[in-house]
Amino acid sequence: MKTNFNLQQYNSFGFDTVAKYFVEINDFCELQTLIKSGELQKYKTLILSGGNNILFQNEAFDGLVVFINTKGIETLHEDENDVVVRAQAGEDWPEFVRFCVGKGWHGVENLAHIPGKVGAAPVQNIGAYGMELKDSFLQCMAMDLTSGATKVFSKEECRFGYRESVFKSKLKGIFVITSVDFQLKKNAPLHLEYGNIKTYLEQNGIDNPTLQQLHDAICAIRNAKLPDVKQIGSAGSFFKNPVIERTQFEALQKDYPDIPHYDEPNGMVKVPAGWLIEHCGPSILRPFGPSTSSGTDSWKGWRNEHVGVYEKQALVLVHYGGGKGQDIVELAHKIQDSVEAKFGIRINPEVNFV
Ligand code: EPU
C-alpha cells in the first residue's frame, strides 16, 4: 500500500489530487485478501478504473484508492455464428474493441475509441453511435466489497438504462466488477445510421464498409470532435442528454424550431445537451468571468485560464492544466444554471463526482 499517492496520471481530467492510501490490484485474489482481513473496511474506499469518468473535487482523497489493473481476454465459446468472450476488468476498452474487430467479431465496433476500462463500461452502460454496451453484454462477475464473495450478474440484474446501471445506483460502492462476458456475432449488419457515419464513409469513398473500416471511421469521427485526453484533460461528455416530456419539448420547439431531438420509446423526447449548452452562454448569469473567449454569447469554446468548454463539442468540459476540480465544479454549475434559465431544463452530470 502506498501513501500520499498523486492521482494526476489516474484521472483523465488530470487533476492533482493526492490519495492518502493507494493500492494496485493485479489479481482479484489480492482484493479478496484485503477484504477478508478486514483491512479494506478500515478506510473510506474508492474503486478506480480508467479514471475517465471521474471528477476529483478536492485536492486530497482522505481514504484508500483501489486501482483495478487486472488483465486477460479469453474466448469461452465459439461456433460458426457466435462467440462468447470474457475480458478482465482492467483491460483497456478501446484495445478490447480493436481486438474483437480484428477477429471479425461484431457487437462492440460502434463503441470504438471510448476511453476507459472494461470493468467500468457496464457501470454507466457506455454508448455511442447508436449502440450501447448492454446490446452485446451477456453477464458480468462482481466482488462484494464487504464479504469478498463473487456473484454473477445477468443483464436483467444489471438494470441497464441510458448511462445507468445498478452499479451506479443501488449497488454503488457495494460491488466491484471483476470481468465482463460479451456475446458477439461473426456476421451481423453494421449500424451506420447514427450521426455522420454515412457522410464520413461517403466522403472517404467507402461504399460497403467492412467491420474494420467502420471501426476506423468511428475512431476518426471521435478524434475530430473530442479532445485527446493525453493533451487536454476531460472526461468525455460531462452531462447526460436530458429526456423531457413531449409537451415541454413542443413548447420549446415553438421558440427554437431548429432544436435537434430524438424520440424515446416511452413518448418522451431526448434533447442533446451539447445543443442547449452551445445555444446559451455566461451573459445570462453576469457577472461571471473572466473569459478569454470573444464573439457570440455561447458556452462553446468559452475558457478561462484553466478550464473551459471544448470548442468542437459543447458537452465536453476541459481542463487546460494548472486548475483544480473546483474550477470544473463551478463551471458546471454555471452551465446548468444558464441552461435552466434559458430553456427551463436542468441538465445533470454523467461524470461521477468524488
Ligand atoms: N450539438 C450541438 N452542439 C455541440 C454538440 C452537439 O448543437 O457542441 C448537437 C448537434 O445537433 C448534434 C447533436 O447535438 O447533432 C448530437 O451530438 P453528438 O452526435 O456529438 O452526440 P451527443 O449527444 O452530444 C452522445 C454521447 C457521446 C457519444 C455521442 C455519439 C451522451 C451524454 N454522450 O453525445 O458519448 O460519443 O453521442 O454517439 O450521451 C461520452 O459519454 O463520454 C460520450 C462522448
Boltz pocket constraint, residues with backbone or C-beta under 6 A from the ligand:
constraints:
  - pocket:
      binder: B
      contacts: [[A, 127], [A, 128], [A, 129], [A, 130], [A, 195], [A, 225], [A, 226], [A, 235], [A, 236], [A, 237], [A, 238], [A, 239], [A, 240], [A, 241], [A, 260], [A, 272], [A, 273], [A, 274], [A, 275], [A, 276], [A, 278], [A, 300], [A, 310], [A, 312], [A, 313], [A, 314], [A, 315], [A, 350]]
      max_distance: 6.0
